[in-house]
Structure formats: C-alpha cells, structure tokens
Amino acid sequence: MDDTERDELYELLVNTFERAGLEWVTDEVADLVAEGFEAQVTAAEWTGSGRPKKSESRTTRRPFTSFERVDLLLEAVGRVVSQGVAIEASLVDHFRSERESDQSETALANRQVKEPGSFSRRIAPPSKLVFRSSTSQDVADERAVELEASDFIDSRQRSALVLFQMIQQLRTEVSP
Amino acid sequence: MELASAIEANLADAIAPNLTSADAACDLYEAYVFTLVLRAARVENFVVTYESVGQAPLGTFIFRTSPGHVYTNTHAYCYAVITSQEGLELEVHVGVMVRGRSHVAHECDVLVVERQEAIECRSNRVDPRHTRSELTVECKFYSKTLALGLLRSFIGLSADLNGAENRLVTNVTSASVARLFKAHNRYWTDHLSPGSDGERRFVGEVASVLHRFQSQ
C-alpha cells in the first residue's frame, strides 16, 4: 500500500467512523494530526532557529506520515470500542454483584431517609442506569444501560472483540 | 479496502449508544469510577447503600449528565452512602458542585463527602465545603493523548479544593502530562480502565484515603 492509498483509506475510515457516531474520536485524532508528531532531536538533527549545544536534545514537531495518521485513527477507535464495552460490562458486574450480595437492601428500598426536610429515599441496588441532564426536566435525551440485559452486553462484547481484531489486522496491513 | 468495509459492517453492533459523543463517553466513565470508589469502600469494610434525592423509578439509578448540586431534585438523582464498621458515614456522588477555598463552586466528577455535610447541604440548598470532603476525582475519557491545558486547569482546581484529596483519572496517558504532574506533586492515575493496573492502583489508593478517614 502506498501513501496515496493510505491517504484515501484515512478519508474513508473518517467518514465510516463519523457515520457510526464516532465523530468525537475522529475530531480528537484530527486535532492531534494538526499539532504534528512530537519528537526529540539531537543538536545535529535540529533544523529550527537557535543553536542548541552539542550535547543538548530539543523537542520539535513534524507532520505525521500517511501511515501514522491511519494508525492513530485505528488505535483511537480500537481503544474507545474495547474500553467502552469493558466499562459497560464492569458496571453490569458491579451492580449484579451488589444485588446478589445484599438482598436485604431490597426490603429497605423506598424508605424515607431520616434527615431534616429530607426528600431522600433509600433505594435497592439498581437494575438500570440512567443518565439525565440536571438542567432540564426533559427526559427525551436520556441514555440508559440495562444492567439485566447481560445477553445484550455479551453480544456487544463479542462484536467489539471481532471489530478490535479487524482493526488490529488493518493496522498491520497498512504498515510500510 | 475490503477490511475497511468489514469494519464498517461490524461497527453498529460493537459501539454502545453511550459512546457516540465525548460527553456521553465521559458520563459512562464517571459511573465506572464511581463504582471503583465503592469497590475501595468494600475493601475497607464499609457497608454500601444507595439513596435517591426524591423517588426514583424502581430499580433505576439516575446519574447526572451535567454538573448539579447535591440538593438538586430536578430528577431523582442517586448516590451511595458508605458506612464504616465504627458507624462513620460518607456519601459518594457523581457530577456535583463543591465550594472551594475561594468560596467559588467547582464541579467534581466523583465526590466523597461527609454524610452530615451532605445532609445539611440538601437541607439548606448549598454546596458542600471542600474542607468537609475527603476525595474529589476528575475523570477524563479520551480516545487519544491528553491535552496539557486540561492538566493546568486540574492543578488550579486542586489548589482551590485543598481540603480534600484531589485525583485525576484518565483512560490514556501522556509523557508530558506525567512530567507536569511530577513537578507539581499531584495525584494522577493513568491507564484507568477495567482490568488494568491503573484500576488496581486507583482502588488501592482510594482505599488508603478511606482508611485514613477512619483513623482520624
């Protein structure tokens, strides 16, 4: 694969990942690419202004190569997919274990907490996590993790593993 | 290019809805770090219970997706209460404000605060004081390396919240950030993700904070 093909692949992958909702990842990678690759160079390799001492190393930046750009993008998406699914699975495991180990909590659930002017209530270890904005009553944009839908999480873990392996394979294929 | 097509075909099944924006991914990461604090509490033999500000739907734990207050009851937001064997109580919250040394309120992604302080704050509709907080955790989930600007703001934040132990946790790392943290003597756990060394280190470090709290 030559650099022109790598550049085409980078553009193709950016569009693919953005269609899948990972625009924030492609944006973070684009920011990094725009900054350039940070490297330490010796005095002999230094091409900037000023004269470093012979023994001195300097930090400089150079543009990422075509391969490095593709590799950065694939590494970033691979990380987000694999860690994201692992975090969901970790949340499922945590609350499942809480529910199994502490059945007594369920009996205490929904009791008013004794504190002055309190509206707090005891709740049982949950089976569903919900993410809601504190600035709006609207629940239309809430996101949820169904902790009891472990089959669904298992299925996503398998898909993520397959995807991660494909990403690793592609990283190998595009390397010079 | 065939492999790129295969990747596209598999993306939809592999990506959780909670990963389709940077904010959503951070919310999920904060929830994960919240559970690690509870895991550390179990290590120190604290009893963990859960409460909500108001009546949450049965079996549902509601997290904030934007900074709020311990007293906000727009929705029935939930938190954990951890109780030591000696009966000392702390609360663990996600995404709430804390008053710093300057009396300015700062957002804490995860906060461990004295139970009595949290009760009084809910009653008086004010934010908890940093001097009554044991631990604040700033959580950052990134796809790539960390920006130095983020660290500079964390250093400023921790100077104002110096009554508590302030920690930064990230799923990634950065050599320049590591140098900056070392120079400023701040607490940072990098590579924090499920099953990682970072996870083990963080749980151990939070357990130490809770151990010190019990020993006071």
Interface residues (C-beta under 8 A of the other chain):
Chain A: L9 L12 L13 T16 F17 R19 A20 G21 L22 W24 V25 E28 V29 L32 E38 L72 A76 V77 R79 V80 V81 Q83 G84 V85 A86 I87 E88 A89 S90 L91 H94 F95 E98 E105 L108 A109 N110 V113 E115 P116 G117 S118 F119 S120 R121 R122 I123 A124 P125 P126 S127 K128 L129 V130 F131 R132 S133 S134 T135 S136 Q137 V139 R143 V145 S155 R156 S159 A160 V162 L163 M166 I167 Q169 L170 E173
Chain B: M1 L3 A4 A6 I7 E8 N10 L11 A12 D13 A14 I15 A16 P17 N18 L19 T20 S21 A22 A24 A25 D27 L28 Y29 A31 Y32 T35 L38 R39 V48 T49 Y50 E51 S52 V53 G54 Q55 A56 L58 G59 T60 F61 I62 F63 R64 T65 S66 P67 G68 H69 T72 N73 T74 H75 A76 Y77 C78 G95 I119 R122 S123 F141 Y142 S143 K144 T145 N171 V172 S176 S193 P194 G195
